[in-house]
């Protein structure tokens, strides 16, 4: 397991974080379990959550977002 700690940005949801770090919104379930959160729980800006980078679903999406410096944020 390669666990990293990330800081949630303003208006980000677990779905946003899953897309950014795991490459697919379905990874939100893994994030919720890992962080003992409800799937629909509101996240606070600056909140630190753990991401297991061994669980990357779509590395192409992760790399694209990183290369383009795009952070998915739900408004």
N, C-alpha and C positions, 0 to 999 in steps of 0.2 A: 504494500500500500504506500503510495506517495501522497501524503497529505500536505496540502499547502493552506495557509490562512490568507483569506482575501478580505478586503474592506468593501462593504456594500456601498454603492453610489446612491445618491439621492434618487428616489422613485424606482429603484431596481426591485424586481421581484425574484423569487427563486427560479422562475422560468427564464428570466433575463440572465441570471448568473449561470444557469445550466447551459444556455446557448453559448455564452461567452467562453466558459471554461471546459465544457464537455461536448459542445458542438451540436446539441439537440435538446429541445425542451423536455423530452422524456427523462432526461437526467435529473430533473427537479425532484423526482421521487427519491432518488439516491441521496441528493443533497438534504432533503427533508429528514430522511432516516438518519443520516450521518450526524446532523446537527440537532436532532430531537425537536424538529419544528413541524408545524402543520403545513401542508402543501400550500395553503392559501394565506399563511401568516404574513402579515405586513412586516417588512424589514425596515430597520432604521438606518439612515445614512451614517456611515462609519462603523456600523455593526460588523464584527469579525465573524465570518463563518468558515468552516473547513470544506475543502474540495479535495476529493480523491482523484488525482490525475491519472491513476491507473484505469479509471472508469470512462475515459474519453470515448465518446460514441462516434463522432465524426471529426477527425483531426483536420480535415480540409477546411471546415467551417471555423474551427478554433484558430488555425493559422491565418485564414483570410481576415478575420476580425482583428487579430493581432497586427498583421502587416498593414492594414488600412487604418489602424488606431481607432477602431469603432467599438463603442461600449453600448450594448443593448440596454435601453432604459424604457420602461413602460411609463407612460404619462398618466 
